């Protein structure tokens, strides 16, 4: 199928846009600061607000004909400044391109790129009793989230979001400057199949403007009822929380907690594990100055509460993380919540709008060796008033994610057991330089043996492109022989380069970590 079907948002008469907002427009300021990271501000000559695929084609076509760079924004949650960098004169804002529904013609759920995850979860759940295994921050839009892989608390149980991607609609610019909308599908016989494949983990802003995604279980037979085309979330979720204060939290205790967490995931990350439905996180906090240094470690987990052995499995996890730890924790009672209520709660907790932040990430095939954990301890306890609020977060991986071969989608890190986020937030712009430098030096110290970055080996496994970090492409912070694109894409990068050359031959869509076209 070469051209797209009509956008569902284009039906009827009350269609927004395209709306062009210039610098003298009172709406400009609101659009300029519509980023989850307060460090970023977009100041193009104008924004273009769109609500249909046809309007995106028109906006991109006008920019290409004028020889002007165009940047694209869906939810505004990119951790790097891909929208504003390079002073793009035109920013296409997809927030109003947000329809969610069931496409009977394709037999799949259709979600437009500007739809926020919480809206997606609500519509799919209350409409059909299904979901996609995406992230927990509800204001993230699917536009950039899905094309980077789409990972969340249910991915161990159901797989990645892209494992359910049936088709993707992309507005592309051809070599002659013409602009059109193209649909690429999962079908290997589709001449646009590589375009679909590139959007199953190839990152955002690389090949064109994503306008719509279609989702369905690839194992579902034609004619399957919509209620069975995507995973059904648990009716209830049983969740736990264990908190260790800084009092009594010495280096050995922290080492033991992280060791236990990593060892548990090494043992229980196979797709057929009885724990495949459990998602567990471990958050290590920087010690704050003053009489109340805050918590040192929080271990949390959740599991499908409707299974007969849910409480026993969750208790086994809690006990495994705390085994042999000298510091005494506060163990909260298990709580059972309706799935949607818990999803809304976590969405609010994940919201970062108004904060200045920096994230650096890594993948682990095995737990950190003790000396790296000791380095983490030293940096979390270092007295540095300009560092911001620093955390290191371990997130469960594995389970059903491992059922898909690394070459079947663009997500290459199928054998990881944990994702790790090195995270710093602050509010005062005066701390930008010191907070960034602290986190950068912290991360480099953890990976001092491999040039400051998580070079893939038996333990480490590169990084995840949905947590982009431009430092990986900076020789000042990556002194290894492994370039940034191998950390993100591994052996899949050459195919992404060929796809880039085929579908964006003029390199219209680029940013500091964009796929470089094959020569």
N, C-alpha and C positions, 0 to 999 in steps of 0.2 A: 504494500500500500504506500503510494508515494506521498500524497497530500493528506492532510488531516481532515477529520470530520468537523462540523461546526462546533465551536466551543459551547458547552452548556450554559455558560454565563452570557452568551450572546443572544439567547432566546428572549423573546419579549421586547418591550419597548424601553424599559428603564435600565439601559446599559450605561455604566459610567465610562467616560473617557472616549478617546484619549484626552487626558488633562495635562497641559503643559504649565509648569509652575516655574517662573523665573525669579531672579533675585529680588525684584521689587514687589513680589507677591506676598501677602501676609501669611500664606501657608508655607513659604519657603523654609522658615526657621524650624518648624516642626519636622519637616522632612530632613533637614540638615542634621538633626540630632537623633534621628530614628535608628539608633544602634544600641545593642545591648551593652556594648563596651563604651563607657563614657570617654575613653581616650580618643575615639574616632568622631570625626565630624565631616560630612560630605558637603562640598561647596562647588557643585558643577554650575555651568551656565544655566542649566535648567533640568528639572526632573520631569519625567513623563510617567504619569500614572495610567495604567492600562487595566482592562478587565476582560480582554478576549485575546485569543491567539492572533486574530487578524490585526488587532491594534499593535501587538508586539512586532509582527512582520512590517507594519507601516513604520514603526519607530526605528527599528534596526535598519530598514531600507533607507530611510532618510539620512541616518548617520553615515552609512556606508557610502551613499552617493556623494555626501559632502566631505568624505575622507576624514571623518571625525571618529575618535575612539568612543566606544560606548561601554559603560559598566552596568551591571545588573544587580538588583537586590530583591530578595524575597522576604525573609524575616529579619534581616539585619543582625544576625547572631554570629557572623563569621568572627573567629578569634583573631584574625589578622585584618589588616586594613585594605583588603582587596578591592573594595568599592571606591575608596577615596584616593588610593595611591595612583600616581601618574597623572593626576588632575584631569580625569576624564570629563569632557565638557557636557556629556549627556549621561544621566543615570536613569535607567528604566526601573521603576518601582512596581513590583508584582503583587503588593499586598491586597489589592482589590481583585486579583485573579485567584479566587479562593473557593470555587464551587467543589462540592463533594457529593458523589452520588453513585448510582449503579448504571453502567452502560450495557443495555441489553444486547446491542449489536456485537460487542466484543465479549460479552459474558464475563465482565470484570468490573471491579470498582474503579471509578475514575476520580482522581484528586488533582486539582489544579495547584500550581507551584506556590501560590501565595497563601494557601491554607495553613493555619497554625495547627501544630500537633494536637493540642487539647481539643480543638474543634473537630479534628479528624477522629480522635478517639470517641468523642461524644456522639458524633453522627453515625459512625460505624456501629458503635455499641448499642445505642438506643434504637437505631433503625433496623439492624440485622443481627445484633448479638455477637459481632466479630470485632477484630482489631488487627493492627499491624504491629510488629515488635519494634517500635521506634523508641526514641529517647524520652526522658522524663521531663524536660523543660517544655512546658506547654505552649510558650510563645514562639518557639522555633518553627519556622515554616518548612514544609516538605521540600521546597525547591532545592536548597543546598544540602539538606540533611540526607535525603535518599541517595543522591548521586555520589555521596561519599561513602555509602555503605548502609547507614541507618542502623544504629545499635542501641539497645536499651535493656531494661530489667528483665524482659521476657525473651531475650535472644538466646539464652542457654536452653530455654524450653522449646522455642519455635524456630530459631534461626535468625538471620539478619533480615531487615526489611527488604533488601534487594533480592533475597531468595524468593520473594513473592512478586517481583516485578515482571509483569507480562508485557508491557509496552511503554514507550516514552515518546512524547512529542517534543521536538526540538526545532526552534527557529534557527536556521543556518544561513551562512553567506557563502555563495559559490564563488569560484575563481573569477567569473565575469562580473561579479558585484551584485548579481541578482540575489534576492532574499526570499526564502520560502520556509514553510513548515513541513517537517518530515516526521513520520512515525517509524521508529525502529522497534522490532519485536523480538521476543525470546526465540522464535522459530529460526533454526539455523539456516533454513532455505531462504529466509527473507534477505533481499539484497541490502537491507539497512540493518542487518543483525549486529554488525560491529558497533553501530551507533548505540544500540541498546546495551551491548556489553560494556561499552565505555562508561555508561551511566550506572553501572552496578558496582561502583567503588572507585571510579576514575577521578573523583573530585569535581567541584563546581567551577563554573566560569571557564571551562576549557574548550568546549566544542560548539557552543551555541547557547541559546536561551531556552531552558526547559520551561514548557508551558503546562504540560499535563503528564501525569503518570497513570498507568492502569495496573491494578493488582489482582492476583488470584493465585491460588495454590497450583503449582505446576503439575501436581499429581491428580488434580480434579478432572473428571471426565467432562466432555462437552455436555451442556445442558444441566450441569449441577446447579442446584438451587443456590441463590446468593448467600444464604445463611450458612452454607458449607464451603464457601470459596476461600475463606480466610480463617485463621485460628480463632477459636472462642476463648476469651480471657477467663481466668478463674472466677467463679461466683464470689468467692471470698479469698482474701489474702491473709495469711498468718505471718506476722512480722515481729522481729526482735531488735533489741538495742542494748549494747553493753558499753559502759562509759568508764574509762580509766582516767583519773585526775593526774595532774603532774606530781602530786604528792606521792612519793614512793616509785615514780616512773624513772628508773635509772636506765642506763644503756642496755643492760642485760635483759631487762623486762621488755623494752621495745623490740630488741632483737628477737626475743622469743615469740612475741605476738606476730610480728611480720613473718617469721619463719613458719609458725603454725598455719597462718593464713595461706602462705604460698604452698606449703606441703599439702594442705587439704585440697587445694585446687589441682595440684599435680595428680592426686589420687582420684579425683571425682570430676574430671572434665571430659570423659568419654560420652558420646551421644546416648549410650544405653545405661548410663549411671542412674541409680535411683535418685541422685541429687541433681539430675540435669535440669529440673524445674526450680532449683534454688538459686537465687541471686544474692550474693553477699558482697558488701563493701567494707573497706577499712579506711578510715580517715585519720591521718596523723596531723596534729596541729602544731604550729609554731608556738613556743612558750612566750606568753605575753609578759611584759614587765608589770611590776606592782604586786599588791598583796594577793590578787586573784589572777593567777596565770592562765586560767581557762582550762578546758579539758585537754588532755594529752592525746588520747586515742578514743575514737568511737568505732565500734564494730556493729554493723547492722545487717540484717538479712531478711528476705521474704520468700515465701513458698506458697504454692496453691493450697489454700486452707480446706479444700473439699476432699483431699485425698485422705484415706484412712490413717496413714502413718505420718501425716504432716507434722504433728507436734513432736513425735519421736525423732524425725529427721532433723527438724529445726533445733531441737535440744542437742542432738549429736553434733551439729555444726557449732553451736555456741560453746559447748564443752571443748571441742577440738581447738578452737581459737584461743581459749583461756588456759589450756593445759600447761602446767609448769610455770606460769607467769607469777613472779614474786609480788608485783604490785597488785593491790586489791581493787577490784572494779565495783561499780554500781550496776547491777543487773536489773533491768526493767522487766516487768511481767510481759509475757507474750500478749499481743493484741491481735484480734481478728477484725478485719474491716472489709466492707464491700469493695470490689475492685475499682469501680469508678471513683468512689469517695477517696480512696488512697491515691489514685492517679492524680486527682485534683490537688490533694495535699502536697504530694511530691512536686507537682508543677510549681506551686507557689514557693516552695523551699528552694527550687533551682533558679528562680528568677534573679537576674543580676543587673537589671536596668538601673542606671544611675551610678554604678560602680565603675571604677577604672580597674582593668585587670590584664593579666598576662598568663597564658597557659603554655606549658611545655609538656609533651607527652611521650610515652614509650609503651612498647609491648613486651611481655615476658612469656617465654616458653617454659621457664622454671622459676622458682623463687629466687629472689636476690641472695647472693652469698652474704655472709655476716658482715664482711668489711664494708660492703655498700650500704647496708642498713646502719652501721655505725656512723658512716659519713652523713646519712640522712639525719640521724639523731644529733650530731654535732651542729649541723646547720639549723635545725629546728630550735635548738636551745641557745644559739649564738645571740648575744645582745647586740641588736642592730636597730636603732629606732627608726631608720628610714626604709625598712624592708617591706612594709605593708603586712597584711595578714596572710601568712604563708601556710599552705596545707599540702600534704602529699596524699593522694587518694588512689586506692587500689580498687578496681572494679572487676567483677567476675566475667569471665569469658569462657569459651569452650562449649560443651554440650552439643546441641543440634547444629551449632555453627560449623562443627567439624565434619558434618555429613557431606558438605559441598566441597568439591575439589578446588584448590586455589586458582586454577586457570579457568574454571567454569564461570566465574565472575571476576571483576577487576580487583576484588578484595583478596589480597594475597596472604593475609595473616590468619589463616584458618587454624593454625596449630598453636595459637597463643592460649595461655590459661588466665592471664590477667592483662588489663590495661592499667597504666599508671599515669596519673595527672599530677604535675607539679604546678601549683596554682598560687597566685598572689593577687590580692585585691586591696585597693586603697581608694580614698575619696579625694584627697588633696592633690591637685595638679602639681604642686611643688615637689611631691614625692616621686614623680614619674621616673626621673633618672635613677635615683637610688633604689627604688623598688625593682625596677627592671634589671639593674645591674646585680642586685642581690640574687634574684631568681636565676639569672643566667649563670652566675658563678656557682650557685648551688647545684644546678643541673650538670654543669661541666665537671664539678668535683665528683659527683656520683659516677660519671662515665669517664673519669680521668684516664683509665687504661685503654680506652678506645677512641681517643680524639674528641672527647666531650659529647659524644652522641651514642645512642644505643645500636651500635653496629650488630647486625644479626650474627648470632653464634648459638651455642647450645642453650644459653640462658636468655639472651636478649633477642628481640625480633623486630627491630625497626620502630616505626611510629605509624599512627593512624591519621589519615588525611582529613578526617572530620574535626580534628583538633590541630589545625595547621599552625606551624611555627616557622616563620621566615628565617629565624636564626640558623636553621639546618642548612640553608643555602648560603650562609655567610661564612667565609673561610676564617673569620676571627673566632667563630664559635664552633665550627665543625672543622677540626684539623685532621680528621680521619681521611682515608682513601675512599670512603663510601659516600657518594654524592646523595643529596637530599632525595632525589627521585627513587633511588634504590631503597632508601629507608621507608618510603611510603608505598612503593609499588613493586619492588623486587623484580622478579622475572617477567611480570606483566607489563613493565614500562614500554618495551619496544612495540607491543601491539597498540598501546595507547598512543604512541607517537605516530604510528601508521594511520590510526583513526583520526588523529588530529590533522594530519596532512590531507586526508581525504575529505574531511567535513568542514575544516576551517582553513582552507589553503591560503587565505589572505592574512591569517593570524589576527582576525578581528577581535577575538576574545582572549585576553591575556591578563596576567597579574604576576606577582613576584614568585609564585610557586605553580604557575600554569605549566601544563604539559607542553614540551617543545616539539614542534613538528619534526618528523623524520626527514632527513636530508635525502 
